[in-house]
Structures are given as C-alpha cells and as structure tokens.
Amino acid sequence: MAAHKISRREFLRWGGVSLTAAALAACAPPTAVPPTAATPTSAAKEEAAPAAKEVTISFMGWGGPEEDQGIRAGIEKFQQENPGIKVTWLHTPENYTEKLLANVAAGTPPDTAFIGSDIFQTFARDGMLLDITDMLKNDPVLGAPDYFIQPQEEQRCTRNGRWYGIGSCWVAPHIYYNADIFEEAGIEPPSNDPDEAWDWDYFLEVARQLTVDANGKHPGEDGFDLEKVEQWGIHWPTWWIPLHAAIQSNEGQWIDPETQLLALDRPEATEALQRIADLMLVHHVMPQSTVFQELGMSNTQMLENRKLAMAVDGSWALAWMHKIQATLGTAVLPKMKRPATDLQAHLHSILAATKEPEASWKWLRFLSSQWYQAQFCRIGLWLPSQTALMTEEGLKSWITPDVHPPGYELIVTEYVPRFGHVLYMPPGWARADAVITPALDAIWIGEKTAEEALKPAVADANAILQEEAAKG
C-alpha cells in the first residue's frame, strides 16, 4: 500500500463528523445470514434456480498511480475468474475518510473498502464493518493457521476476538540512503540486518559527519553555518508511524496494550521523541520542514540531489525511491535500546450495509491471494503479510533486482517479523489526536520539551479515550 497519511485537517474534520443515527442505520447489516465457505446443499441444488444474475459490488480506496493500476489489474483478473461478479472501483486519493463517511451518512456506502489503521477500531466498534470471522475460519486457505504472519495479523484485524477485515500487506519505516555519498565519505553504510543495527550514538555521529555546510564544516565545528547547509545527514518524519518506531526502539509504547490509553507521557516515550527533536534543534543534522519548502523538494528528490544522505520513510516509498539517479541503499532503523519498527497497512473490509455479502467476501478473499499481494510487492509498494511469500521460493516470486536493493530480503524475513510492532489506534483516536498533534508540534519547534508538552496533553487525550471506551 501507499500508507494513507491522514492529514491533521482531515482528522479534525472527521472528529467533527458525528456518526449519526442515519449513518449507523445505513450501516446496519443485512438480515441475510452471512455466507460460509460451505458448498450449497443438494436440496438447494435440486431447486429450480433462476438464471444467474450478475452482481455488482463497489470497492473504495486511495492510492497513487502504481496502486491504482494494480487494483484495476486485480479487478480484471477477478472478474475473469468470477464471471457473475462485477467490481466498481471508487478511486479516492484525497480526503478519503471524509468522503467515505459522507457516503455512509448518505446511505450509499461502498460494499468493500480500504480501512485505515487509525480508524479501523472505531469503525468496528460502531458497527460499520461486517463480522467476517466465520467466513475466514471456514475458508480452507485463508483460515489455515500459518497463512498469515502471526500473531500480528490477528492483532490488527480483530476486535473482541472477532475479525472485521484482513490486512492488505505490511509496511514498515526503514532507512533509505544515497550510497554514493557514503562511498565518497568513506563510511560503511547501515545494514538491512537488524542484528547489525547501529546504536543511536554511532548513528548520530555518522549523521553529523554527513551534514555539511557551504564551507565544508560539520555541526559542532567552529564556524558551522546552520543557515547554509548543503547536505543534511538524516531526515526522520515527525508523524505517528515513524515516531512509533522510535518509541518502540526505546522500549516505550504509543498506546498501552492493556489499558488502550496513551502512554506517550512515560519516560521511554518522551525520551525517544526528544531524541528525534534534538536531531533538528540540538545536533543540527536534520532539516526543519521549512527547508523542504525552501528547496521545493521531497525527501526523495533531496536524496537524489545530494541534499540528504539518509531518509527514514515507509517501505512503500521504495516504489518511487528506486527510480532516483543515484545508488540507493536501504537499512534498518538505528536502535535506542533495541531494534524496532512500526507495522502498518490498511485493511480490506466489507461494509456492514452491503446487500451482497457473498460476492463481497469472494472479492475480499481475492484481495488476500498471493497473486494480488505479490504484484504490489514486486514494485516495492508492499511487504508481504503472507508466510508463503517469505520463503526462499516465495521471495523469488517478487523480489525484483531493479527495485529492491541488495540484502532487502532481510527487511522482510528478519526485521518485520522479529522487530515489527503493530499500532492500530483505539476508538475515538481522531478526537484524541486533535489534542496530541498540537503538543507534538510544540516539541518540534522547541517551544516545549517532550515531557513538558505531553504530560498535560496525554491526560486530556486519555480522558477522551476513556469516554469513547465507555461507548462499548
């Protein structure tokens, strides 16, 4: 997937959207008993059945050109294999959650859809998603205990032990680097092997050596000019997925798994967040967001144009980063106390209001096939969530030399399953985030320390989450 980074504006808008009675009524599940994988009974077969009627279902999601193209290819293959079912693709690359909720409120929800990791639990609680537990458990392929990487798959797809979706794939933040810069500096680049992850102090020292101003000076040297930096050492994005990876590396939590309340005010979390802020504010090895605006470049363009030596970004970015006109390398994130990364991805779910649960399940099942997942793995957009794609033979089916840098398979087979931590936000997260995001912003501009900013904000946000938890 290209992970759907919900903008703050979108979150705030969503927080203001009430899941009205009308919307929930629109999501009421059909009275028909959901289908199972069981074949029709003999009696049913003997009944004089009318001619098969073509069924049309809709599928709503986001995605850039590569993902859009892959989904359209998937629809074509699915329709060839299931001639009685037509899938209508509702491509919605902008303001996705807002438009999905608007469709629900209008009584025209899609049959199937992408559901983001930040809203999945809220939608499941509010009855917007169809319970697919029985269909999944009865499926001879998807129901096999070793089909998905576990326990992460079940952790992200269930609420109160019931399944309301299936993960599209996995994605995880890691390092991208310009290998030409490392070679010229005579520095050994970081590794894809999590057992060789750099510790934080060494990472900081390399970032300092690779940050250079117009006079060739590095941060900490006399005469270093922060206003005339020609090449930055590192960029670590300050939104929740990359930040969660840092917090986990410092043995902290974003959400306490037991209480489902925020744990961002605990020392392990505030220390990790402060270290990210200090890359900009103290060590001067990471550009502020204003630098990107002044240069008019993305992190990919900065890597290509030698304005940046290392960039932390999601694994999905490999789909376009591999095209840069420089030698691209990848690596695991540096460790604070332990190697760690965040595991994410949107889920594929059936909306509870669908009138075609059986056809929708067939489509959802196709979306979980090896064929469908492998096509996005080949272009660098996804990491597999299916164990068969992680074996030696499975890797051969999708690792692409022109896309995946040497050693990338260690990200897939070692880093993700051993050190990946799932974070799917609790119900009410959109409201809580409206409190947390301003507190984080105060850290990045140096207005407050992480400890000062998060202690009151977490208290206020947790009051919201407790109120939401009381709803069921």
C-alpha positions as CSV (number, residue, x, y, z in Angstrom):
1,M,0.0,0.0,0.0
2,A,0.9,3.6,0.0
3,A,0.0,4.2,3.6
4,H,-2.8,6.7,3.8
5,K,-1.3,9.5,5.8
6,I,-4.4,11.2,7.2
7,S,-3.8,14.9,7.4
8,R,-4.4,16.8,10.5
9,R,-7.1,18.8,8.8
10,E,-8.8,15.5,7.7
11,F,-8.6,14.2,11.2
12,L,-10.1,17.3,12.7
13,R,-12.8,17.3,10.1
14,W,-13.5,13.6,10.9
15,G,-13.5,14.4,14.6
16,G,-16.3,16.9,13.9
17,V,-18.3,14.4,11.9
18,S,-20.8,12.6,14.1
19,L,-21.6,9.1,13.3
20,T,-25.2,10.0,13.2
21,A,-28.1,7.6,13.7
22,A,-28.8,7.9,10.0
23,A,-25.2,6.9,9.2
24,L,-25.3,3.9,11.6
25,A,-28.7,2.9,10.2
26,A,-27.1,2.9,6.8
27,C,-24.5,0.5,8.1
28,A,-27.0,-1.9,9.6
29,P,-26.0,-5.4,8.5
30,P,-28.4,-7.2,6.1
31,T,-30.8,-9.7,7.7
32,A,-29.5,-12.4,5.4
33,V,-27.2,-14.9,7.1
34,P,-23.6,-14.3,6.1
35,P,-22.3,-16.9,3.7
36,T,-19.8,-19.5,4.6
37,A,-17.3,-21.4,2.6
38,A,-19.6,-24.4,2.6
39,T,-20.9,-25.6,-0.7
40,P,-24.6,-25.4,-1.4
41,T,-26.7,-28.4,-0.2
42,S,-28.0,-31.0,-2.5
43,A,-31.5,-29.9,-1.8
44,A,-30.7,-26.4,-2.8
45,K,-29.1,-27.6,-6.0
46,E,-32.1,-29.5,-6.9
47,E,-34.3,-26.4,-6.7
48,A,-35.2,-24.9,-10.0
49,A,-32.8,-22.0,-9.8
50,P,-33.3,-18.9,-12.0
51,A,-30.7,-17.8,-14.4
52,A,-27.6,-16.4,-12.7
53,K,-27.8,-12.7,-12.3
54,E,-24.7,-10.5,-12.5
55,V,-23.9,-8.9,-9.2
56,T,-22.1,-5.6,-8.9
57,I,-20.1,-4.6,-5.8
58,S,-18.1,-1.4,-5.2
59,F,-14.6,-1.1,-3.8
60,M,-13.4,2.2,-2.4
61,G,-9.8,3.1,-1.7
62,W,-6.9,5.5,-2.2
63,G,-3.5,5.0,-3.8
64,G,-1.1,6.6,-6.3
65,P,-0.8,5.7,-9.9
66,E,1.0,2.4,-9.2
67,E,-1.6,1.2,-6.7
68,D,-4.5,2.3,-8.9
69,Q,-3.0,0.4,-11.9
70,G,-2.6,-2.7,-9.8
71,I,-6.1,-2.6,-8.4
72,R,-7.5,-2.3,-11.9
73,A,-5.5,-5.3,-13.0
74,G,-6.8,-7.2,-10.0
75,I,-10.4,-6.3,-10.8
76,E,-9.9,-7.6,-14.4
77,K,-8.4,-10.9,-13.2
78,F,-11.1,-11.3,-10.5
79,Q,-13.9,-10.7,-13.0
80,Q,-12.5,-13.3,-15.4
81,E,-12.4,-15.8,-12.6
82,N,-15.8,-14.8,-11.3
83,P,-17.9,-14.0,-14.4
84,G,-21.1,-13.3,-12.3
85,I,-19.5,-10.5,-10.2
86,K,-18.6,-7.0,-11.4
87,V,-16.4,-4.8,-9.2
88,T,-16.7,-1.0,-9.5
89,W,-13.5,0.8,-8.3
90,L,-14.1,4.0,-6.4
91,H,-10.6,5.6,-6.5
92,T,-10.5,8.3,-3.9
93,P,-6.9,9.6,-3.5
94,E,-7.8,12.7,-1.5
95,N,-9.8,13.3,1.7
96,Y,-10.6,9.6,1.9
97,T,-12.1,9.2,5.3
98,E,-14.2,12.3,5.0
99,K,-15.7,11.0,1.7
100,L,-16.2,7.5,3.0
101,L,-18.2,8.8,6.0
102,A,-20.1,11.1,3.7
103,N,-21.1,8.1,1.6
104,V,-22.1,6.2,4.7
105,A,-24.2,9.1,6.0
106,A,-25.9,9.4,2.6
107,G,-26.9,5.8,2.7
108,T,-24.6,4.9,-0.2
109,P,-21.6,3.2,1.5
110,P,-19.4,1.1,-0.7
111,D,-19.6,-2.7,-0.4
112,T,-15.9,-3.1,0.3
113,A,-13.2,-0.6,1.2
114,F,-9.8,0.3,2.4
115,I,-9.9,1.0,6.2
116,G,-7.0,2.8,7.7
117,S,-5.2,1.6,10.8
118,D,-6.1,4.7,12.7
119,I,-9.9,4.3,12.2
120,F,-10.4,0.6,12.0
121,Q,-11.2,0.0,15.7
122,T,-13.6,2.9,15.7
123,F,-15.5,1.7,12.7
124,A,-15.6,-1.9,14.1
125,R,-17.0,-0.7,17.4
126,D,-19.6,1.5,15.6
127,G,-21.0,-1.4,13.6
128,M,-19.8,-0.1,10.3
129,L,-17.9,-3.3,9.3
130,L,-19.2,-6.8,8.6
131,D,-18.0,-9.5,11.0
132,I,-16.2,-11.9,8.7
133,T,-14.9,-14.3,11.4
134,D,-17.0,-17.3,10.3
135,M,-16.2,-16.8,6.7
136,L,-12.5,-16.6,7.4
137,K,-12.3,-19.5,9.8
138,N,-14.2,-21.7,7.4
139,D,-12.0,-20.8,4.4
140,P,-9.6,-23.7,3.7
141,V,-6.9,-21.3,2.5
142,L,-7.2,-18.1,4.5
143,G,-8.3,-19.9,7.6
144,A,-5.1,-22.0,7.8
145,P,-3.2,-21.1,10.9
146,D,0.1,-20.4,9.1
147,Y,-1.3,-18.5,6.1
148,F,-0.6,-15.0,7.6
149,I,2.3,-13.8,9.7
150,Q,1.1,-14.3,13.2
151,P,0.3,-13.0,15.8
152,Q,0.5,-9.6,14.1
153,E,-2.3,-10.4,11.6
154,E,-4.9,-11.3,14.2
155,Q,-3.8,-8.5,16.5
156,R,-4.6,-5.9,13.8
157,C,-7.8,-7.4,12.3
158,T,-9.8,-8.3,15.4
159,R,-11.9,-6.5,18.0
160,N,-13.1,-8.6,21.0
161,G,-11.9,-11.7,19.2
162,R,-13.9,-11.1,16.0
163,W,-12.5,-10.3,12.6
164,Y,-13.6,-7.2,10.7
165,G,-11.1,-7.1,8.0
166,I,-7.9,-8.6,6.5
167,G,-4.7,-6.7,6.3
168,S,-3.7,-5.7,2.7
169,C,0.0,-6.3,3.4
170,W,2.6,-5.0,5.9
171,V,4.6,-1.7,5.6
172,A,7.3,-0.5,7.9
173,P,9.6,2.5,8.2
174,H,13.3,1.9,7.5
175,I,16.2,3.9,6.2
176,Y,16.9,4.9,2.6
177,Y,20.4,6.3,1.8
178,N,22.4,7.6,-1.0
179,A,25.2,5.1,-1.3
180,D,27.3,7.4,-3.4
181,I,27.6,9.8,-0.5
182,F,28.6,7.1,1.8
183,E,31.3,5.8,-0.6
184,E,32.8,9.2,-1.1
185,A,32.8,9.9,2.6
186,G,34.5,6.5,3.3
187,I,31.8,5.5,5.7
188,E,30.4,2.0,5.8
189,P,26.6,2.3,5.2
190,P,24.0,0.9,7.6
191,S,22.8,-2.7,7.2
192,N,19.5,-4.4,6.4
193,D,20.3,-6.9,9.1
194,P,18.6,-5.9,12.3
195,D,21.3,-7.8,14.3
196,E,23.7,-5.2,12.9
197,A,21.5,-2.1,13.6
198,W,23.5,1.0,14.5
199,D,23.2,2.2,18.1
200,W,21.9,5.7,18.5
201,D,25.3,7.4,19.3
202,Y,27.0,6.0,16.3
203,F,24.0,6.9,14.1
204,L,24.2,10.4,15.4
205,E,28.0,10.6,14.7
206,V,27.5,9.4,11.1
207,A,24.7,11.9,10.6
208,R,27.0,14.7,11.9
209,Q,29.8,13.7,9.5
210,L,27.4,13.7,6.6
211,T,25.9,17.1,7.4
212,V,28.0,19.7,5.6
213,D,27.6,23.5,5.2
214,A,28.7,25.6,2.2
215,N,32.2,25.9,3.8
216,G,32.6,22.1,4.3
217,K,32.1,22.3,8.0
218,H,30.1,19.9,10.1
219,P,27.8,20.6,13.1
220,G,29.8,21.2,16.2
221,E,32.8,22.7,14.4
222,D,33.7,26.3,14.7
223,G,32.1,28.4,12.0
224,F,29.4,25.8,11.1
225,D,26.6,27.8,9.4
226,L,23.2,26.3,10.1
227,E,21.7,28.7,7.5
228,K,23.9,27.4,4.7
229,V,23.7,23.7,5.0
230,E,24.4,22.0,1.6
231,Q,23.8,18.4,2.7
232,W,21.9,17.1,5.7
233,G,22.7,13.8,7.4
234,I,19.2,12.5,8.2
235,H,15.5,13.2,7.9
236,W,13.1,11.4,10.4
237,P,9.5,12.4,9.7
238,T,7.5,13.6,12.7
239,W,4.2,11.9,12.2
240,W,3.0,8.9,14.2
241,I,4.2,5.9,12.2
242,P,7.9,6.8,12.1
243,L,7.7,8.2,15.7
244,H,6.1,5.0,16.9
245,A,9.1,3.1,15.6
246,A,11.5,5.3,17.6
247,I,9.4,4.9,20.8
248,Q,9.3,1.1,20.4
249,S,13.1,1.2,20.0
250,N,13.4,2.9,23.3
251,E,11.1,0.2,24.8
252,G,8.2,2.6,25.1
253,Q,4.6,2.4,23.9
254,W,2.3,4.8,22.0
255,I,-0.8,3.0,23.3
256,D,-0.7,0.9,26.4
257,P,-1.8,-2.6,25.1
258,E,-3.6,-3.4,28.4
259,T,-5.5,-0.2,29.0
260,Q,-5.7,1.1,25.4
261,L,-4.8,4.5,26.7
262,L,-1.9,6.8,25.5
263,A,1.5,6.1,27.1
264,L,3.3,9.0,25.4
265,D,4.0,10.8,28.7
266,R,6.1,7.9,30.0
267,P,9.9,8.4,30.2
268,E,10.6,5.8,27.5
269,A,8.4,7.6,25.0
270,T,9.3,11.2,25.9
271,E,13.0,10.4,25.7
272,A,12.6,8.9,22.3
273,L,10.6,11.8,21.0
274,Q,13.1,14.3,22.5
275,R,15.9,12.5,20.7
276,I,14.1,13.0,17.3
277,A,13.5,16.7,18.1
278,D,17.2,17.1,19.1
279,L,18.3,15.9,15.7
280,M,16.9,19.2,14.5
281,L,17.2,21.5,17.5
282,V,20.4,20.4,19.2
283,H,22.6,18.4,16.8
284,H,21.6,20.2,13.6
285,V,21.8,17.1,11.4
286,M,18.1,17.1,10.3
287,P,16.3,19.8,8.3
288,Q,13.2,21.5,9.6
289,S,10.1,21.3,7.4
290,T,10.8,24.8,6.2
291,V,13.9,23.6,4.4
292,F,11.8,21.3,2.2
293,Q,9.6,24.2,1.4
294,E,12.5,26.5,0.6
295,L,14.1,23.9,-1.7
296,G,10.8,22.8,-3.2
297,M,12.0,19.2,-2.9
298,S,10.6,16.0,-1.4
299,N,12.9,13.7,0.6
300,T,13.3,11.5,-2.5
301,Q,14.5,14.5,-4.5
302,M,16.8,15.6,-1.7
303,L,18.4,12.1,-1.7
304,E,18.8,12.1,-5.4
305,N,20.3,15.6,-5.5
306,R,22.7,15.0,-2.6
307,K,20.9,17.4,-0.3
308,L,20.2,14.5,2.1
309,A,22.3,11.4,2.9
310,M,19.7,9.3,4.8
311,A,15.9,9.4,4.9
312,V,13.6,7.5,7.2
313,D,10.4,6.6,5.3
314,G,7.9,3.9,4.9
315,S,8.7,0.8,3.0
316,W,6.1,1.8,0.5
317,A,8.3,4.7,-0.7
318,L,10.6,2.1,-2.4
319,A,8.1,2.1,-5.2
320,W,9.4,5.6,-6.3
321,M,12.7,5.9,-4.5
322,H,14.2,3.1,-6.5
323,K,14.0,5.3,-9.6
324,I,16.4,8.0,-8.3
325,Q,19.5,8.7,-10.4
326,A,21.9,7.7,-7.6
327,T,22.8,4.4,-6.0
328,L,20.1,3.7,-3.4
329,G,20.6,1.6,-0.3
330,T,18.2,0.6,2.4
331,A,18.8,-0.3,6.1
332,V,17.0,-1.0,9.4
333,L,16.5,2.0,11.7
334,P,19.1,2.8,14.4
335,K,18.3,1.4,17.8
336,M,18.0,3.2,21.0
337,K,17.6,0.2,23.3
338,R,16.5,-2.5,20.8
339,P,15.9,-2.8,17.1
340,A,12.3,-1.9,16.3
341,T,10.0,-0.7,13.6
342,D,6.3,0.1,13.3
343,L,4.0,-2.3,11.4
344,Q,1.1,-0.8,9.5
345,A,-1.1,-1.2,6.4
346,H,-4.7,-0.5,5.6
347,L,-7.2,-3.3,5.9
348,H,-9.7,-4.6,3.4
349,S,-13.1,-4.7,4.9
350,I,-16.7,-5.4,4.0
351,L,-19.1,-2.6,5.0
352,A,-21.9,-4.0,7.2
353,A,-24.6,-2.4,5.0
354,T,-23.6,-4.4,1.9
355,K,-26.5,-6.2,0.2
356,E,-24.0,-8.6,-1.4
357,P,-22.1,-10.2,1.4
358,E,-21.2,-13.4,-0.5
359,A,-19.8,-11.6,-3.6
360,S,-18.0,-9.1,-1.3
361,W,-16.4,-12.0,0.6
362,K,-15.2,-13.5,-2.7
363,W,-13.6,-10.2,-3.6
364,L,-12.1,-9.8,-0.1
365,R,-10.7,-13.3,-0.4
366,F,-9.2,-12.5,-3.8
367,L,-7.5,-9.4,-2.3
368,S,-5.8,-11.7,0.1
369,S,-4.4,-14.0,-2.6
370,Q,-0.7,-14.4,-3.2
371,W,-1.2,-13.2,-6.8
372,Y,-2.7,-9.9,-5.7
373,Q,-0.2,-9.2,-2.9
374,A,2.8,-10.2,-5.0
375,Q,2.1,-7.7,-7.7
376,F,2.5,-4.8,-5.3
377,C,5.5,-6.4,-3.6
378,R,7.3,-6.6,-7.0
379,I,7.1,-2.8,-7.5
380,G,8.3,-2.0,-3.9
381,L,5.0,-0.7,-2.6
382,W,4.2,-3.5,-0.2
383,L,5.8,-6.1,2.1
384,P,4.1,-9.5,2.3
385,S,1.9,-10.4,5.2
386,Q,1.6,-14.0,3.9
387,T,4.1,-16.5,5.0
388,A,4.3,-18.2,1.6
389,L,5.8,-15.1,0.1
390,M,8.6,-15.0,2.7
391,T,10.1,-18.4,1.9
392,E,13.1,-18.8,-0.4
393,E,10.8,-19.7,-3.2
394,G,8.2,-17.1,-2.3
395,L,10.9,-14.3,-2.3
396,K,12.0,-15.4,-5.8
397,S,8.4,-14.7,-7.0
398,W,8.5,-11.0,-6.2
399,I,12.0,-9.7,-5.2
400,T,12.9,-7.5,-8.2
401,P,16.6,-6.6,-8.6
402,D,15.9,-3.3,-10.3
403,V,13.6,-2.3,-7.4
404,H,14.9,-4.0,-4.2
405,P,18.5,-3.1,-3.2
406,P,20.8,-6.0,-2.3
407,G,20.0,-7.5,1.1
408,Y,16.5,-6.1,1.1
409,E,15.1,-9.6,1.9
410,L,16.4,-9.2,5.4
411,I,14.0,-6.4,6.0
412,V,11.2,-8.8,5.0
413,T,12.3,-12.0,6.7
414,E,14.1,-10.7,9.8
415,Y,13.3,-7.1,10.6
416,V,9.5,-7.1,10.1
417,P,8.5,-10.4,11.8
418,R,11.1,-10.2,14.7
419,F,11.0,-6.5,15.5
420,G,7.8,-5.1,14.0
421,H,5.3,-3.6,16.4
422,V,1.6,-3.2,15.5
423,L,-0.1,0.1,16.3
424,Y,-3.8,0.3,15.4
425,M,-5.4,3.2,17.2
426,P,-8.2,2.7,19.7
427,P,-11.8,4.0,19.2
428,G,-12.0,7.8,19.4
429,W,-8.5,8.3,18.2
430,A,-9.4,11.2,15.9
431,R,-10.7,13.2,18.8
432,A,-7.7,12.4,21.0
433,D,-5.3,13.2,18.1
434,A,-6.7,16.7,18.0
435,V,-5.1,17.2,21.4
436,I,-1.9,15.2,20.8
437,T,-0.8,16.8,17.5
438,P,-0.5,20.4,18.8
439,A,1.5,19.1,21.7
440,L,3.9,17.3,19.3
441,D,4.1,20.4,17.2
442,A,5.3,22.3,20.2
443,I,8.2,19.8,20.6
444,W,9.4,20.1,17.0
445,I,9.7,23.8,17.1
446,G,11.4,23.8,20.5
447,E,8.6,25.6,22.3
448,K,8.4,22.8,24.9
449,T,10.3,19.7,25.8
450,A,8.6,16.4,25.1
451,E,8.0,15.9,28.8
452,E,6.5,19.4,29.2
453,A,4.3,19.1,26.2
454,L,2.9,15.6,26.6
455,K,2.1,15.4,30.3
456,P,-1.0,17.6,30.2
457,A,-1.9,16.6,26.6
458,V,-1.9,12.9,27.4
459,A,-4.1,13.5,30.4
460,D,-6.6,15.4,28.3
461,A,-6.5,12.9,25.4
462,N,-6.9,9.9,27.7
463,A,-10.0,11.4,29.2
464,I,-11.4,11.4,25.6
465,L,-10.3,7.8,25.0
466,Q,-11.9,6.7,28.3
467,E,-15.1,8.4,27.3
468,E,-15.0,6.6,23.9
469,A,-14.2,3.3,25.6
470,A,-17.4,3.6,27.7
471,K,-19.4,3.5,24.4
472,G,-18.6,-0.1,24.0
